[in-house]
Amino acid sequence: MPLPNDNPMTPSAGRFIGGIFGFAFAGVGLTLLIYLWAFPFDQFDSPPLFFRFMGSFIAVVFVAAGGGVLVSSIRGRTATDTGTAKVSSMRAELQSMATVTFPASYSCPHCGAPLPERAEVSPMGDAKCPFCHTWFNVHQKTA
């Protein structure tokens, strides 16, 4: 089953808007960094050291977030695209693990119907009879 955002390419309008926002955020962060550290120390109008550090922490977040959005807009992919592919492959692997092949000797203890060749069985061995819809455990098979 495909995930909602399985399309690896983002539409061009979204990429353009993402590029504008990324450029703006990165620009604000760079401007703040330059403003805080361009003034010489020990002058009347220079920012205090505490504000330089706190402003720098905030500006670095702006530069990182804006730069990430800008780069992903230019590349046309989001940061989660590779993660989405990994989740899809893991989901397929788990679904294949949930369907186990059993010998034809398994049958429902309630109605006697044989368990289909490829039946879904829980990790504990519980299976649901496709005919009478009752649950039974394949590990507790009686001879």
C-alpha positions as CSV (number, residue, x, y, z in Angstrom):
1,M,0.0,0.0,0.0
2,P,1.6,3.3,-1.0
3,L,2.1,6.0,1.6
4,P,0.5,9.4,1.0
5,N,3.8,11.1,0.1
6,D,5.4,8.3,-2.0
7,N,5.9,10.8,-4.9
8,P,9.7,11.5,-4.9
9,M,9.3,14.8,-6.7
10,T,7.6,17.9,-5.1
11,P,5.5,20.1,-7.5
12,S,7.3,23.1,-8.8
13,A,5.1,25.6,-7.0
14,G,5.8,24.0,-3.7
15,R,9.5,23.9,-4.5
16,F,9.4,27.6,-5.3
17,I,7.6,28.6,-2.2
18,G,9.9,26.4,-0.1
19,G,12.9,28.0,-1.7
20,I,11.6,31.5,-0.8
21,F,10.9,30.5,2.8
22,G,14.2,28.7,3.1
23,F,16.1,31.7,1.7
24,A,14.2,34.1,4.0
25,F,14.8,32.1,7.2
26,A,18.5,31.5,6.4
27,G,18.9,35.1,5.5
28,V,17.4,36.3,8.8
29,G,19.7,33.9,10.7
30,L,22.8,35.1,8.9
31,T,21.9,38.7,9.3
32,L,21.4,38.2,13.0
33,L,24.8,36.5,13.3
34,I,26.6,39.2,11.4
35,Y,24.9,41.9,13.4
36,L,25.7,40.3,16.8
37,W,29.4,39.6,16.1
38,A,30.4,42.5,13.7
39,F,30.4,45.1,16.5
40,P,33.6,45.4,18.5
41,F,33.5,44.6,22.1
42,D,33.5,47.2,24.9
43,Q,31.8,50.0,23.1
44,F,28.7,51.8,24.2
45,D,26.3,50.4,21.5
46,S,27.7,46.9,21.3
47,P,25.5,44.0,22.4
48,P,26.4,42.3,25.7
49,L,28.1,38.9,25.6
50,F,25.0,37.1,26.9
51,F,22.9,38.5,24.1
52,R,25.5,37.6,21.5
53,F,25.5,33.9,22.6
54,M,21.7,33.6,23.0
55,G,21.1,35.4,19.7
56,S,23.7,33.1,18.0
57,F,21.9,30.0,19.2
58,I,18.6,31.3,17.8
59,A,20.3,32.4,14.6
60,V,22.0,29.0,14.0
61,V,18.5,27.3,14.3
62,F,17.2,29.8,11.7
63,V,20.2,29.1,9.3
64,A,19.9,25.3,9.7
65,A,16.2,25.2,9.2
66,G,16.1,27.7,6.4
67,G,19.1,26.1,4.7
68,G,17.5,22.7,4.9
69,V,14.3,23.9,3.4
70,L,16.2,25.7,0.7
71,V,18.4,22.8,-0.2
72,S,15.5,20.3,-0.3
73,S,13.5,22.7,-2.5
74,I,16.4,23.0,-4.9
75,R,16.9,19.2,-5.0
76,G,13.1,18.5,-5.3
77,R,13.1,16.0,-2.5
78,T,12.2,16.3,1.2
79,A,14.4,15.1,4.0
80,T,11.9,12.2,4.8
81,D,11.8,10.7,1.2
82,T,14.5,8.2,2.0
83,G,12.9,7.4,5.3
84,T,9.5,6.8,3.5
85,A,11.1,4.2,1.2
86,K,12.7,2.5,4.2
87,V,9.3,2.4,6.0
88,S,7.6,1.0,2.9
89,S,10.2,-1.8,2.6
90,M,10.0,-2.6,6.3
91,R,6.2,-2.8,6.0
92,A,6.4,-5.2,3.1
93,E,8.9,-7.3,5.0
94,L,6.6,-7.5,8.1
95,Q,3.6,-8.4,5.9
96,S,5.6,-11.3,4.3
97,M,6.7,-12.4,7.8
98,A,3.1,-12.5,9.0
99,T,2.0,-14.9,6.3
100,V,3.6,-18.3,7.0
101,T,3.4,-21.5,5.0
102,F,2.2,-24.5,7.0
103,P,1.8,-28.1,6.1
104,A,-1.6,-29.2,5.0
105,S,-1.9,-31.3,8.2
106,Y,-3.1,-28.4,10.3
107,S,-6.9,-28.3,10.7
108,C,-9.4,-26.5,12.9
109,P,-10.1,-28.4,16.1
110,H,-13.7,-27.0,16.1
111,C,-15.0,-27.8,12.6
112,G,-12.2,-29.9,11.1
113,A,-11.6,-27.6,8.1
114,P,-8.0,-27.6,6.9
115,L,-5.9,-24.5,7.4
116,P,-5.1,-22.8,4.1
117,E,-1.6,-23.2,2.7
118,R,-0.8,-19.5,3.3
119,A,-2.6,-18.5,6.4
120,E,-2.0,-15.5,8.7
121,V,-0.7,-16.7,12.0
122,S,0.3,-14.5,15.0
123,P,3.8,-14.8,16.5
124,M,2.3,-16.9,19.3
125,G,0.8,-19.4,16.9
126,D,-2.9,-18.2,16.9
127,A,-4.8,-18.7,13.7
128,K,-8.4,-18.0,12.7
129,C,-10.4,-20.7,10.9
130,P,-11.6,-19.3,7.6
131,F,-14.8,-21.4,7.8
132,C,-16.1,-21.3,11.4
133,H,-14.2,-18.1,12.3
134,T,-12.9,-19.4,15.6
135,W,-9.4,-18.9,16.9
136,F,-7.1,-21.8,17.7
137,N,-3.4,-22.3,18.3
138,V,-1.3,-24.3,15.8
139,H,1.3,-25.1,18.5
140,Q,-1.2,-27.0,20.6
141,K,-1.9,-29.5,17.9
142,T,-3.2,-32.8,19.2
143,A,-2.1,-36.0,17.5
